[in-house]
Amino acid sequence: MNQSYILTQEIIENYRIICQKESQDIENWLILGRCLVDVQRYDEAQEALTKIFEEGRFFSFKNGVPRLRLSSLMHWRKNRLLFAKAYADLAMISLNQGNLAEAERQLTMALSVFEKEEEDFEYARAANRLGMVYRLAGAFESAEEAHYRAKNLAEKHQWSALLAETFGNLGMVYEGKDRFELALEQHNEALRLLEHDEKHSYDAACLQRQVGLCCLRKGDFKRALDALQAGFQSFGRQNELSMQSRLLNDMTLVYQSMGDDEKALETAFLSVQKAVESGDDFEMAANRLLYGGLRVEQNNTDEETEQYLTTALVFFKEKNKKAENANTAAMLGLLYLRRGDWDRAESFFKDSMRIEEMLHRSLGLASDYSNLGLIAQKKGQKQKAAEYWYKASLYFESSGDRTSAEYFKKQAKLMWEAAGVLLRPE
């Protein structure tokens, strides 16, 4: 078991009691909030971190009349630093909610304070998080610059764990730029710093996983499987069942990329079993989606396949996991499409499409529109099919898939002609 995780959970329970007894001490709320962020309990973390601003405000109100809180004013400099630390952690909550702009704003405010107060460790930690925000937004140059700020401080102070984290972050930036060998250099440098330290065995196993995923994207499937197997075994020694299920999920993707559908399906089923054993609801849903999706792709559209996907969808809806919700709805759409149940298929693809529009995911929209076009064609709705396929072509083009874009433009043109429409309506 991840010892750091266990320790953090113990701190959380202790500080819940402390915060109840000393609710006006905002430093206690900060410690509780930060620990909750570390274990990804974001809703609880947001509640705790918000208390910092409630207790640290300059004014209180009695009968609607504002009164200056001298205690907050006297401790302004200290409170200012605590606010900045809270902003740095609130940014991770914003990131989890998909609000990159808010995460960037919060981290930028925090970094300004950390720089003025010469809080190098907090600055480096926040710079790494800002780099993550930029990477997820596709701003790889800005991400690289932010991580190098963290790297310089980590090297200056010889903070090996923070330096390893930074190398890992840089590796993911270079993966995003398709510079896979440089990415692997960064990941391996991070592993070198951690692999002989038992305290960081969990982080080292996570890095082995990242090496495997990088090799998968590079197309080096043997190295990918070797790295993922090493991570799987390491997590096994730590009794990290949830992470083992995630590694099996990753290995499924490798086998799928290799064209070994039988091994992919077998490994996906093992990932579901391991997730159930772990009791991690999210992992169970994610692996049911993967396994159910593979069964659909192999034209297995029986009730068991439907049950895997439906169970996953219920969880993702309940937890408001938009991306996973869209993916599962689209897979259920494909299942009903292959059954010939056009109306149910259309309903699920439209559900997926609405979420993809919110997430601004061009490739997901392109896929949904292409399938909606096929359904419209099956129903004999030629003009509607043409309109869907034309929209699919635009989204394929914006996502960089020109081959698919040209294909669906031609299909749309043919369908318009079949419908007797001479010109495409603007």
Residue, then its C-alpha position, 0 to 999 in steps of 0.5 A: m500500500n502507498q505509505s504516503y497515501i496512508l499517512t495523508q489519510e491519517i493527517i486528514e482524520n486528525y485535522r478534521i478534529i482540529c478544524q472543528k475545535e479551532s475553526q478560526d485558525i486558517e492554517n489548519w484548514l489549509i493543511l486539511g484542504r491540501c491533504l484532501v487535494d493530494v488524495q483527489r477528494y476534490d469536493e471535500a478539499q474545496e469546502a476546506l480551502t474555502k474556509i480559509f477565505e471565510e475565516g481570513r476575511f477583513f470584515s465580519f458582519k453583525n446585524g448587517v453592519p461590517r466590522l473590521r477584523l483586527s486579527s486578520l489585519m494584523h496577520w495580513r502578510k502571513n494570511r496572504l501567503l496562506f491564501a496563495k497556497a490555497y489558490a495553488d491547491l484550488a487550481m487542482i480542483s479547477l483542473n479536475q473540473g475541466n476549467l483550465a482558465e480558472a486554474e491558470r488564473q489561480l496559479t498565476m496569483a499564487l506564483s506572484v506571491f510566492e516569488k515576492e515572499e521568496e517561497d522557492f518550494e511553493y513556487a516550484r510546486a505551483a510552476n509544475r502545476l501551471g505547466m500541467v495546465y498549459r500542457l493540457a491546453g496544448a500550449f507546450e512551449s509555455a508548459e516547458e518554460a514553466h517546468y524549467r522554472a521548477k527544475n532550476l529551483a529543484e536543482k538549486h535546492q537539491w529537492s530530488a523528489l520535486l526534481a523527479e516530478t519535474f522531469g516526469n512532467l517534462g517527459m509528458v510535454y515532449e510526448g505531446k510534441d511527439r518527441f518520444e525519445l526526448a520524453l523517455e530520457q526525461h522519464n528515465e531520469a525521473l526514475r533514476l532519482l526515485e527507484h532506489d528510495e522505498k519511500h517513493s516506490y509508488d511514484a516510481a511505479c507511476l513513472q514506469r507506467q508513463v514510460g510504457l504509455c510513451c512507448l505505446r504512443k511511439g509504436d514500440f510495443k515490446r518496450a511498452l509491455d515491458a515497462l507496464q509489466a514492471g509497473f504492474q508488478s511494483f504496484g502488486r508488491q505495494n498491494e495497489l489493486s486500483m493501479q494494477s487494474r489501470l495498468l491492465n487497462d493500459m496493456t489492453l491498449v497495447y495488445q489492441s494496437m498490436g492487432d491481438d484482439e484475443k489478448a486485448l479482450e482477455t486482458a480487459f476482462l482481467s482489468v475489470q476483475k482487478a478493479v472489482e477486487s480493488g473496490d474502486d468505483f471509477e476504475m470499475a466503470a472505466n474498465r467496464l467501458l473498455y471491456g464492453g467497447l472491445r466486445v462491441e468492436q468485435n460485434n458482440t452486442d449481447e445483453e452482457t455487453e450492454q450491461y457492462l456499458t450501461t453500468a459504466l454510464v450510470f456511474f459516469k453520469e452520477k459523478n458528472k464525468k463528462a468525457e467518460n460519459a460521452n465515450t460510453a454514450a457513443m459506444l452504446g450508440l454503436l452497440y444499438l447501431r450494430r443491432g439495427d436499433w436506429d432510434r436508440a442508437e441515434s439517441f445515444f449518439k446525440d447525447s454524446m454529441r451534446i457533451e462533446e460540444m461542451l468539451h470542444r472535442s472535434l474528433g468526438l464530434a466528427s465520430d458522432y456526426s458520421n454515425l448519425g449520418l449513417i443512421a439517417q441513411k439507414k432511415g432513408q433520410k438522405q438530406k439529413a444524412a448529407e448534412y450530418w456527414y458534411k458536419a463530420s467532414l468539418y470536424f475531422e478537418s479541424s482535428g487534423d484528419r484530412t483523409s476522413a474529412e475528404y471522404f465524408k465531404k464526398q459522401a455528403k455530396l453524393m447523398w445531396e445529389a441522391a436527395g435531389v439537392l443541387l447545392r449544399p445549403e449554407 
